[in-house]
Amino acid sequence: MKRMALTVGFFCICSAAHADAQKDALIEAMQANGCMMTTAQANVQMPQLGIDQPTAIRLSREMMAEGIAAFAADEETLLLLPPACKS
């Protein structure tokens, strides 16, 4: 039982680290694109970053909840906001 708890704990730590790495990759991609990403751009760039559509949606929601991202008026462009936007 103890071994199972350690395995589950390790998996959770690794999953969190992977999610953080994916969010960092998304932020870097947006910074490289003038702190924005359209749906069309995301459809091309996210698979290249190893981020599937459900994960991209989850990450964008997390970023909006953190106040570092918002959708533009067109609802097709995700904007990266300061302090995450470095350009």
C-alpha positions as CSV (number, residue, x, y, z in Angstrom):
1,M,0.0,0.0,0.0
2,K,2.9,2.3,0.9
3,R,4.5,1.6,-2.5
4,M,1.3,2.5,-4.3
5,A,1.0,5.8,-2.5
6,L,4.6,6.7,-3.4
7,T,3.9,5.8,-7.0
8,V,0.7,7.9,-7.1
9,G,2.6,10.8,-5.4
10,F,5.4,10.5,-7.9
11,F,3.0,10.4,-10.8
12,C,1.2,13.6,-9.6
13,I,4.6,15.4,-9.2
14,C,5.6,14.4,-12.7
15,S,2.2,15.3,-14.2
16,A,2.4,18.7,-12.6
17,A,5.9,19.3,-13.9
18,H,4.8,18.2,-17.4
19,A,1.8,20.6,-17.2
20,D,4.1,23.4,-16.1
21,A,6.4,22.6,-19.0
22,Q,3.5,22.7,-21.5
23,K,2.2,26.0,-20.1
24,D,5.8,27.4,-20.4
25,A,6.0,26.2,-24.0
26,L,2.6,27.8,-24.8
27,I,3.7,31.1,-23.2
28,E,7.0,31.1,-25.1
29,A,5.2,30.4,-28.4
30,M,2.8,33.3,-27.7
31,Q,5.6,35.6,-26.8
32,A,7.4,34.7,-30.1
33,N,4.1,35.6,-31.9
34,G,3.6,39.1,-30.5
35,C,1.9,37.8,-27.3
36,M,-1.1,36.4,-29.2
37,M,-2.2,33.2,-30.9
38,T,-5.2,32.7,-33.2
39,T,-7.1,29.5,-33.4
40,A,-5.6,28.8,-36.8
41,Q,-2.1,29.3,-35.4
42,A,-2.9,27.1,-32.4
43,N,-4.1,24.3,-34.7
44,V,-0.6,24.3,-36.3
45,Q,1.7,25.2,-33.3
46,M,0.1,23.2,-30.5
47,P,0.8,19.7,-32.0
48,Q,4.3,20.8,-32.8
49,L,4.7,21.6,-29.0
50,G,3.2,18.2,-28.1
51,I,0.0,19.8,-26.8
52,D,-3.3,18.3,-27.8
53,Q,-6.5,20.3,-28.1
54,P,-8.0,19.4,-24.7
55,T,-4.8,20.3,-23.0
56,A,-4.5,23.6,-24.9
57,I,-8.0,24.5,-23.8
58,R,-7.2,23.6,-20.2
59,L,-4.0,25.6,-20.3
60,S,-5.7,28.7,-21.8
61,R,-8.4,28.5,-19.1
62,E,-5.8,28.3,-16.4
63,M,-3.9,31.2,-17.9
64,M,-7.1,33.3,-18.0
65,A,-7.9,32.4,-14.4
66,E,-4.4,33.5,-13.4
67,G,-5.0,36.8,-15.2
68,I,-2.2,36.4,-17.7
69,A,-4.4,35.7,-20.8
70,A,-7.7,36.8,-22.3
71,F,-9.6,36.4,-25.5
72,A,-9.7,39.3,-27.9
73,A,-13.0,40.6,-29.0
74,D,-13.0,38.2,-32.0
75,E,-13.0,35.3,-29.6
76,E,-10.5,33.5,-31.9
77,T,-7.3,35.1,-30.6
78,L,-5.8,34.4,-27.2
79,L,-3.9,37.4,-25.9
80,L,-1.0,37.1,-23.5
81,L,-1.1,39.8,-20.9
82,P,1.6,41.4,-18.7
83,P,3.6,40.3,-16.8
84,A,3.6,37.1,-19.0
85,C,3.8,39.2,-22.2
86,K,7.4,40.2,-22.6
87,S,7.3,41.8,-26.1
